[in-house]
C-alpha cells in the first residue's frame, strides 16, 4: 500500500481536511481520499449483486469493508485459506477489501471489562471471545488488502478508569497482532479512549510509535455529542503523522462525515446507506449546491426531510419520475419512483436492490463533491453551507 497527501483544505496546511491518493497492488487505478468504504455482509453489499457492482462509479466503489466476525458462523478459516482468500472466494480480484472488527448492524463490539485475554463480541452465533492469535488466523486466511487490529471500544458514558483500561488493553492487543501479522496486508492500528481527550491523545501517540501502515479511529458513534466528537477527533488526529491514512467507523450521517473530513480522516466505513435502503428512503440532496433541490414538490413532512424521500409514501404511487432527475445511476436511468413504491408495497426485494444502487451512487457523489471542495480550497465553506442547509431543512420538515 502507498498513500500520499496531495492537497490540504487551505494554503499552508492550515486546514486538516485533505486530499490523498491511495494505491494498492490489486486495484489498477489510484483512489482519491476522502472516500467511502462500502459496508458489506461477508464481503458483498447487503442488496447489490456482484454483477451490478460495476454500475457504481469506478474506482471509488471498489473499496469494501469486511467484518471478520461475520465468518464466525460460516466457512472456517481453513476453507477460506484453501480457496485463496476473500478476493478469490468472492471473485472480486480488483476490489480493495478492508477488514475491520466492528459490526454496526448486528451489534457494536464490546469488550467484557472482566476479561483480559481477548475481545468479547456479540455475534449471530452467540457471544464469542476472540484472542489476538485467533483473530490473526482469520486475517491470514482472508488476505485482505488492509486490516485493523482488535480494539476495546467503550461508550461515551464510562468512567475515566474504564477509558484508561480500554487504551491499555487496545495497545496490548495491537502489539500482539503486529507480532502475529502475516507478511501481506497493510496494518491499521486501533485508536480508542472513549470520551477522554487525554486517553485519546495518549492512545494516538502510542500507536504512532508502532510499525503500522495507517490508523483506525474507533469508539465513535457510541453516544458522544457532536461537540464532544469534534474535540475527540482533533485529539486523535493531531497526534498522528500526516503521511499515513486514517480510517474511522461510526460516522454515517453526511454532516458527521464532514466533521470527520475536517479533522483529517481519509476513509469512512458507514452503514448509513444500509439503514436508508432498509427504510425505503432514497437520497435526494443536491450535490452541486446546498440549496434544496426538491423544493418544487408538494410533499408533507412525513414524506421527506428535504435530503431524502420516503418511497413507501402513497404520493409516489403514480410518480413516473426517477428518484432524481438527471441522476446517472442504474436505478434512475431505468426505473421510476412509482415502480419502486410498488416493489416496496408488495415486499419485493428488488426494491432494496434498486434503492441501494441509487443511495450508494449518490453518497459516493457526495464524497466526490467533498474532494472537489478541498481541491479548490473551499471545504470550510462547503461544510458550513451543508450543515446550515441541513439544519434549516430538518427544522422545516418538523413544522
DRENGUMAR-903231 format. One line per field, with one value per residue (C-alpha): residue number from 0; residue in one letter; chain; x, y, z. Coordinates in steps of 0.25 Angstrom, whole numbers. Example, Ala and Ser with C-alpha at 12.3 -4.5 7.8 and 13.67 -1.06 7.14 Angstrom:
nr: [0;1]
rest: [A;S]
kette: [A;A]
c1: [49;55]
c2: [-18;-4]
c3: [31;29]
% end
This chain:
nr: [0;1;2;3;4;5;6;7;8;9;10;11;12;13;14;15;16;17;18;19;20;21;22;23;24;25;26;27;28;29;30;31;32;33;34;35;36;37;38;39;40;41;42;43;44;45;46;47;48;49;50;51;52;53;54;55;56;57;58;59;60;61;62;63;64;65;66;67;68;69;70;71;72;73;74;75;76;77;78;79;80;81;82;83;84;85;86;87;88;89;90;91;92;93;94;95;96;97;98;99;100;101;102;103;104;105;106;107;108;109;110;111;112;113;114;115;116;117;118;119;120;121;122;123;124;125;126;127;128;129;130;131;132;133;134;135;136;137;138;139;140;141;142;143;144;145;146;147;148;149;150;151;152;153;154;155;156;157;158;159;160;161;162;163;164;165;166;167;168;169;170;171;172;173;174;175;176;177;178;179;180;181;182;183;184;185;186;187;188;189;190;191;192;193;194;195;196;197;198;199;200;201;202;203;204;205;206;207;208;209;210;211;212;213;214;215;216;217;218;219;220;221;222;223;224;225;226;227;228;229;230;231;232;233;234;235;236;237;238;239;240;241;242;243;244;245;246;247;248;249;250;251;252;253;254;255;256;257;258;259;260;261;262;263;264;265;266;267;268;269;270;271;272;273;274;275;276;277;278;279;280;281;282;283;284;285;286;287;288;289;290;291;292;293;294;295;296;297;298;299;300;301;302;303;304;305;306;307;308;309;310;311;312;313;314;315;316;317;318;319;320;321;322;323;324;325;326;327;328;329;330;331;332;333;334;335;336;337;338;339;340;341;342;343;344;345;346;347;348;349;350;351;352;353;354;355;356;357;358;359;360;361;362;363;364;365;366;367;368;369;370;371;372;373;374;375;376;377;378;379;380;381;382;383;384;385;386;387;388;389;390;391;392;393;394;395;396;397;398]
rest: [X;X;X;X;X;X;X;X;X;X;X;X;X;X;X;X;X;X;X;X;X;X;X;X;X;X;X;X;X;X;X;X;X;X;X;X;X;X;X;X;X;X;X;X;X;X;X;X;X;X;X;X;X;X;X;X;X;X;X;X;X;X;X;X;X;X;X;X;X;X;X;X;X;X;X;X;X;X;X;X;X;X;X;X;X;X;X;X;X;X;X;X;X;X;X;X;X;X;X;X;X;X;X;X;X;X;X;X;X;X;X;X;X;X;X;X;X;X;X;X;X;X;X;X;X;X;X;X;X;X;X;X;X;X;X;X;X;X;X;X;X;X;X;X;X;X;X;X;X;X;X;X;X;X;X;X;X;X;X;X;X;X;X;X;X;X;X;X;X;X;X;X;X;X;X;X;X;X;X;X;X;X;X;X;X;X;X;X;X;X;X;X;X;X;X;X;X;X;X;X;X;X;X;X;X;X;X;X;X;X;X;X;X;X;X;X;X;X;X;X;X;X;X;X;X;X;X;X;X;X;X;X;X;X;X;X;X;X;X;X;X;X;X;X;X;X;X;X;X;X;X;X;X;X;X;X;X;X;X;X;X;X;X;X;X;X;X;X;X;X;X;X;X;X;X;X;X;X;X;X;X;X;X;X;X;X;X;X;X;X;X;X;X;X;X;X;X;X;X;X;X;X;X;X;X;X;X;X;X;X;X;X;X;X;X;X;X;X;X;X;X;X;X;X;X;X;X;X;X;X;X;X;X;X;X;X;X;X;X;X;X;X;X;X;X;X;X;X;X;X;X;X;X;X;X;X;X;X;X;X;X;X;X;X;X;X;X;X;X;X;X;X;X;X;X;X;X;X;X;X;X;X;X;X;X;X;X;X;X;X;X;X;X;X;X;X;X;X;X]
kette: [A;A;A;A;A;A;A;A;A;A;A;A;A;A;A;A;A;A;A;A;A;A;A;A;A;A;A;A;A;A;A;A;A;A;A;A;A;A;A;A;A;A;A;A;A;A;A;A;A;A;A;A;A;A;A;A;A;A;A;A;A;A;A;A;A;A;A;A;A;A;A;A;A;A;A;A;A;A;A;A;A;A;A;A;A;A;A;A;A;A;A;A;A;A;A;A;A;A;A;A;A;A;A;A;A;A;A;A;A;A;A;A;A;A;A;A;A;A;A;A;A;A;A;A;A;A;A;A;A;A;A;A;A;A;A;A;A;A;A;A;A;A;A;A;A;A;A;A;A;A;A;A;A;A;A;A;A;A;A;A;A;A;A;A;A;A;A;A;A;A;A;A;A;A;A;A;A;A;A;A;A;A;A;A;A;A;A;A;A;A;A;A;A;A;A;A;A;A;A;A;A;A;A;A;A;A;A;A;A;A;A;A;A;A;A;A;A;A;A;A;A;A;A;A;A;A;A;A;A;A;A;A;A;A;A;A;A;A;A;A;A;A;A;A;A;A;A;A;A;A;A;A;A;A;A;A;A;A;A;A;A;A;A;A;A;A;A;A;A;A;A;A;A;A;A;A;A;A;A;A;A;A;A;A;A;A;A;A;A;A;A;A;A;A;A;A;A;A;A;A;A;A;A;A;A;A;A;A;A;A;A;A;A;A;A;A;A;A;A;A;A;A;A;A;A;A;A;A;A;A;A;A;A;A;A;A;A;A;A;A;A;A;A;A;A;A;A;A;A;A;A;A;A;A;A;A;A;A;A;A;A;A;A;A;A;A;A;A;A;A;A;A;A;A;A;A;A;A;A;A;A;A;A;A;A;A;A;A;A;A;A;A;A;A;A;A;A;A;A]
c1: [0;5;-2;1;-5;-7;-15;-20;-33;-25;-12;0;-7;-15;-27;-27;-37;-28;-28;-19;-16;-17;-10;-12;-6;-19;-26;-20;-26;-21;-33;-34;-38;-46;-54;-65;-63;-76;-82;-83;-89;-78;-71;-83;-92;-105;-114;-105;-102;-87;-91;-97;-85;-79;-91;-85;-75;-61;-51;-57;-68;-56;-54;-61;-61;-62;-64;-57;-67;-77;-70;-70;-84;-80;-68;-56;-43;-36;-47;-45;-30;-31;-39;-29;-35;-47;-43;-43;-55;-63;-58;-54;-39;-38;-46;-40;-44;-42;-44;-49;-54;-67;-81;-90;-102;-103;-97;-85;-72;-72;-60;-64;-57;-55;-47;-33;-30;-37;-49;-63;-73;-87;-89;-101;-96;-95;-84;-70;-57;-47;-32;-21;-16;-30;-32;-19;-22;-35;-27;-17;-27;-35;-23;-30;-23;-23;-28;-30;-25;-34;-40;-46;-57;-65;-77;-77;-82;-72;-63;-49;-43;-50;-45;-31;-33;-38;-26;-16;-24;-24;-9;-6;-15;-8;6;1;-6;6;15;6;3;5;14;3;-8;-6;-8;-16;-14;-27;-28;-38;-40;-55;-59;-46;-37;-25;-27;-30;-17;-9;-14;-11;3;6;0;8;21;17;21;7;3;-9;-19;-33;-40;-50;-60;-69;-84;-85;-93;-84;-90;-86;-78;-71;-67;-60;-51;-48;-45;-36;-29;-26;-22;-13;-4;-3;7;2;7;-1;-16;-27;-40;-52;-65;-78;-79;-90;-99;-94;-91;-83;-75;-72;-68;-58;-52;-50;-42;-33;-40;-38;-46;-60;-68;-83;-96;-104;-107;-112;-122;-127;-129;-136;-145;-150;-143;-136;-125;-129;-120;-113;-98;-96;-100;-106;-120;-132;-133;-147;-154;-164;-170;-183;-180;-184;-173;-176;-171;-157;-147;-142;-130;-137;-151;-159;-163;-173;-182;-195;-191;-181;-191;-193;-180;-173;-160;-147;-143;-134;-135;-122;-116;-107;-109;-115;-128;-131;-127;-137;-148;-158;-162;-175;-169;-160;-172;-180;-168;-167;-182;-182;-169;-161;-146;-143;-147;-136;-126;-130;-130;-116;-111;-116;-113;-98;-97;-102;-93;-81;-85;-85;-71;-67;-73;-65;-52;-55;-57;-44;-37;-42;-39;-54;-56;-59;-70;-76;-77;-83;-93;-97;-99;-107;-116;-118;-122;-132;-138;-139;-146;-155;-159;-162;-173]
c2: [0;14;27;41;54;63;75;82;89;103;108;105;93;101;93;78;73;67;60;47;37;22;12;-3;-14;-21;-8;-3;11;20;24;38;41;45;32;23;8;1;-7;-22;-34;-45;-37;-33;-21;-24;-24;-21;-34;-35;-33;-19;-14;-10;0;9;20;14;13;18;7;-3;0;-11;-12;-26;-30;-43;-46;-49;-62;-68;-75;-79;-84;-88;-80;-92;-93;-78;-80;-92;-84;-74;-63;-54;-48;-62;-66;-54;-54;-39;-39;-24;-19;-14;-21;-15;-24;-16;-24;-16;-20;-7;-15;-27;-20;-12;-19;-19;-24;-30;-22;-34;-41;-38;-50;-44;-37;-41;-39;-42;-50;-57;-70;-64;-57;-61;-58;-54;-55;-48;-61;-66;-52;-53;-67;-61;-49;-58;-67;-55;-48;-34;-22;-15;-19;-13;-18;-22;-11;-9;1;7;16;31;29;20;25;31;18;10;19;17;2;2;9;-1;-13;-8;-5;-19;-25;-16;-21;-36;-34;-28;-39;-49;-41;-48;-42;-37;-27;-13;-12;-1;1;4;17;17;25;27;41;45;55;51;36;39;46;36;25;32;36;21;15;25;19;5;0;2;6;14;17;12;22;14;17;27;27;21;33;45;58;66;76;65;58;69;71;56;55;66;60;47;53;64;53;45;46;53;43;31;29;29;21;23;15;20;34;32;44;54;65;54;51;65;66;55;60;74;66;60;46;39;27;25;12;15;7;20;14;1;8;17;6;-3;8;11;24;30;41;54;65;73;70;83;93;93;98;90;82;77;90;89;76;78;67;66;66;51;48;56;64;70;61;48;43;32;24;16;28;28;41;33;23;29;37;34;42;36;38;49;56;55;44;35;23;10;12;26;22;11;11;21;25;19;5;5;9;-3;-12;-7;-9;-23;-26;-30;-30;-23;-10;-11;-14;-2;7;2;5;19;22;17;24;37;36;33;46;53;49;54;67;68;65;76;86;83;84;98;102;103;92;100;108;95;89;102;103;88;88;101;96;82;89;98;86;78;89;92;77;77;88]
c3: [0;-3;2;-2;3;-9;-5;8;10;12;8;16;22;32;30;33;22;11;-2;-2;-12;-8;-17;-15;-23;-28;-31;-44;-42;-31;-21;-16;-2;6;1;6;9;5;16;14;19;17;7;-2;-1;6;-6;-18;-26;-31;-46;-42;-35;-48;-50;-38;-40;-42;-35;-22;-22;-21;-6;2;17;23;37;40;51;40;37;51;47;33;26;34;33;27;16;12;12;3;-7;-7;2;1;-13;-19;-12;-15;-30;-28;-30;-33;-21;-8;4;18;30;42;54;56;52;53;48;58;70;74;79;94;102;115;125;134;122;119;109;97;91;94;83;82;69;62;68;82;90;85;91;81;85;76;71;67;60;53;48;42;35;30;23;17;12;12;6;19;33;46;60;71;79;93;89;100;100;104;118;124;135;133;139;129;117;122;123;109;103;111;106;92;92;97;86;76;80;79;66;60;65;59;46;32;22;13;16;22;37;43;58;66;74;85;98;99;103;110;102;110;107;92;91;99;90;77;82;86;73;65;71;65;51;45;31;36;47;50;59;67;78;71;69;83;90;89;85;72;81;88;75;69;81;82;67;68;80;72;58;63;70;57;46;33;23;27;25;35;35;44;47;53;46;36;34;24;34;42;30;28;43;41;28;35;45;35;33;20;19;25;28;29;30;27;13;18;28;18;8;18;22;7;6;-6;-4;-12;-6;-17;-20;-27;-17;-3;-8;-7;-20;-17;-13;-24;-19;-11;0;14;25;27;13;13;21;8;8;5;1;7;-6;2;3;-6;-12;-21;-26;-39;-40;-53;-50;-46;-31;-36;-50;-57;-48;-56;-46;-52;-44;-48;-63;-63;-53;-47;-33;-35;-39;-26;-18;-24;-21;-6;-4;-9;-1;-13;-11;-24;-17;-7;-19;-27;-15;-10;-24;-24;-10;-11;-25;-18;-6;-14;-21;-8;-5;-19;-16;-3;-11;-21;-10;-3;-17;-19;-5;-1;8;20;12;7;21;27;15;16;31;31;20;27;40;32;25;37;44;33;32;47;46]
% end
